[in-house]
Amino acid sequence: MSELPDHLAAMARSTLANGLRKANVVKLDWSQVDLDRRCAWIHADQAKARKAIPVPLNGEAVLVLRQQAGKHSSRVFTYKGKPVTKANNHAWRKALVRAGIENFRWHDLRHTWASWHVQQGTPLHVLQELGGWSDYEMVRRYAHLSVEHLAEYADGLSEIRLVSTNLAQLRRERFDLIGPNGQTERGHTAKLPRHNVHRCTFPAFYDPKIPPPSLLCAMVS
């Protein structure tokens, strides 16, 4: 960002804050901005999907816009007092070279904005409205960046494996399964330690292949 001229840096920061398309940033007019309500809007005839787009302004977006106030009577972004006409221009490309950045278009700022949203947990249907996409499939390309909605299922499997692992560890650390008559599953009298004993019961006819509903376990630590 530091390699960009001030006017392009402001436009880039604005795009990263609100995700507007290049043409909408370049042609953004003060009549489309309400800083008191912290919102802006893109008219239907300016939108790619031909539908009006409400644009909520976060703190960064408001800061950038306030810094442009008074520079021009109608247009938000200017260069030397005149409205900006292009963003992806020679100055932009030279800045990328100086920064050592390759294969990066202005539109990739919008992709970055969308990716950040998904990574912080913004639902895809909300992102679709924020970005003004008419086709949900266009938003689904960002779905791989979010796993929160899958976490509870992954945790469920982890809990099952944790129980299994703990049982295997108990077997390795030597434990006896003790029946109602004080007999182990091998038919030997159990020698219970004076500590670390966890008691439960299991049926007299114990089949190790079928996990009983309850067990009498004496773990020797």
Secondary structure, DSSP 8 states (H G I E B T S, - for coil): -TTS-HHHHHHHHHHHHH---HHHHHT-BGGGEETTTTEEEE-GGGSTTSS-EEEE--HHHHHHHHHHTTS-SSBSSEETTEE---SSSHHHHHHHHHHT--S--THHHHHHHHHHHHHTT--HHHHHHHHT-S-HHHHHTTGGG--HHHHHHHHHHHHHHHHHHHHHHHHHT-EEEB-TTSBBTTS-B----SSSEE-----SS--TTS--S---EEE--
